[in-house]
Amino acid sequence: MDETATRDALLTAVQIGREHGGMLLVLDAAPIHSLWIARHLHLLVEIDLTVIIPESIRGIFAAHQDCRKGREVLAFLDRHTPPLVISSGGPEALYGLLEGGQEAGGARPAVALVGSCADWQASGALEHVRFVDVQDLAVVAEKVGLLESVIDIAHAIELPGEIAAWR
């Protein structure tokens, strides 16, 4: 699936919104890590989607209370649950939500937020699912007015030569 179609799927889910069942399922810890580095964790709360995070991913940050990132991410997740939803189990527990949301005419558009779309697509897991990464999230957040510029995030998490690729 090309980048434009992926971002359009995320934008469509955002436009449908949380009240109509739009979901963003976080399938690994890397996007949360990147958003923390960029100081934009707030996007998980402000985006008009139900953001579902597996307990196992929350547990990664809970297990690292000896470092600032672990403490800050855990505090953020706990302070914002709800509207964030912490689901029991790991990412595999969310596959049913992804499958149900992607059916033709499905009432619940579901998109999976991952660290690397290529890794998930290469694994063959849920071929019909729209996998997005932090870059896709930033582009859509900019389009809906939650972020002034994707460059705000890009500068924080990319090498200087890779920033131009965000546009």
ABEGO torsion letter per residue (X at the ends): XBAAAAAAAAAAAAAAEAAAGBBBBBABAAAAAAAAAAGAAAAAAABBBBBBBBAAAAAAAAABAABAAAAAAAAAAAAAOOABBBBBEBAAAAAAAAAAAABBGBABBBBBBBABAAAAAAAGBGAABBBBBAAAAAAAAAAAGABABAAAAAAAABBAAAAAAAX
